[in-house]
Amino acid sequence: MAFIIKAIGGITALILLVVTLLGSLITLGGFLLAAIKVLIVVIFLAVVILIGFSIFRDRSRRRRDTADI
C-alpha cells in the first residue's frame, strides 16, 4: 500500500512539475513576443528618422549648391 501511495505521489509531483515548466515556457514566450514587437517598433522608428534625416541633409546640400552658383 505504501508503494502505491509513493508512486501516486511521484506521478503527481512529475505532473505538477511539467505544468509549472509549461507555464514558465508560456511566460517566456510572451515576454519574447513582446520584446520582438518592441524591437520591430524601434527599428521602424529608426528607419523613419534616418529617412527624414537624409531628406533634410539633401535639401540643405541643394540650398548650399544653389547658393554657390
C-alpha positions as CSV (number, residue, x, y, z in Angstrom):
1,M,0.0,0.0,0.0
2,A,2.8,2.4,0.8
3,F,4.4,1.7,-2.6
4,I,1.2,2.7,-4.4
5,I,1.0,6.0,-2.4
6,K,4.6,6.8,-3.2
7,A,4.0,6.0,-6.9
8,I,1.0,8.2,-7.0
9,G,2.9,11.0,-5.1
10,G,5.8,10.7,-7.6
11,I,3.5,10.8,-10.6
12,T,1.6,13.8,-9.1
13,A,4.9,15.6,-8.5
14,L,6.0,15.0,-12.1
15,I,2.7,16.3,-13.5
16,L,2.9,19.4,-11.3
17,L,6.5,19.9,-12.4
18,V,5.5,19.7,-16.1
19,V,2.6,22.1,-15.6
20,T,4.9,24.6,-13.9
21,L,7.5,24.3,-16.6
22,L,4.9,24.7,-19.3
23,G,3.6,27.8,-17.5
24,S,7.2,29.2,-17.4
25,L,7.6,28.5,-21.1
26,I,4.4,30.3,-21.9
27,T,5.5,33.3,-19.8
28,L,8.9,33.3,-21.5
29,G,7.2,33.1,-24.9
30,G,5.0,36.0,-24.1
31,F,8.0,38.0,-23.0
32,L,9.9,37.2,-26.1
33,L,7.0,38.1,-28.3
34,A,6.7,41.5,-26.5
35,A,10.4,42.1,-26.9
36,I,10.2,41.3,-30.6
37,K,7.3,43.7,-31.0
38,V,9.2,46.4,-29.2
39,L,12.3,45.7,-31.4
40,I,10.2,46.0,-34.6
41,V,8.8,49.4,-33.5
42,V,12.3,50.7,-32.6
43,I,13.7,49.6,-35.9
44,F,10.8,51.2,-37.7
45,L,11.3,54.5,-35.9
46,A,15.0,54.4,-36.6
47,V,14.3,53.9,-40.3
48,V,11.8,56.7,-40.4
49,I,14.2,59.0,-38.6
50,L,17.0,58.1,-40.9
51,I,14.8,58.8,-44.0
52,G,13.8,62.2,-42.5
53,F,17.5,63.0,-41.7
54,S,18.6,62.1,-45.3
55,I,15.8,64.2,-46.8
56,F,16.8,67.2,-44.6
57,R,20.5,66.7,-45.5
58,D,19.7,66.5,-49.2
59,R,17.7,69.8,-49.0
60,S,20.4,71.6,-47.1
61,R,23.0,70.4,-49.7
62,R,20.8,71.6,-52.6
63,R,20.5,75.0,-50.9
64,R,24.2,75.2,-50.5
65,D,24.8,74.1,-54.1
66,T,22.4,76.8,-55.4
67,A,24.0,79.4,-53.2
68,D,27.4,78.6,-54.7
69,I,26.2,79.0,-58.2
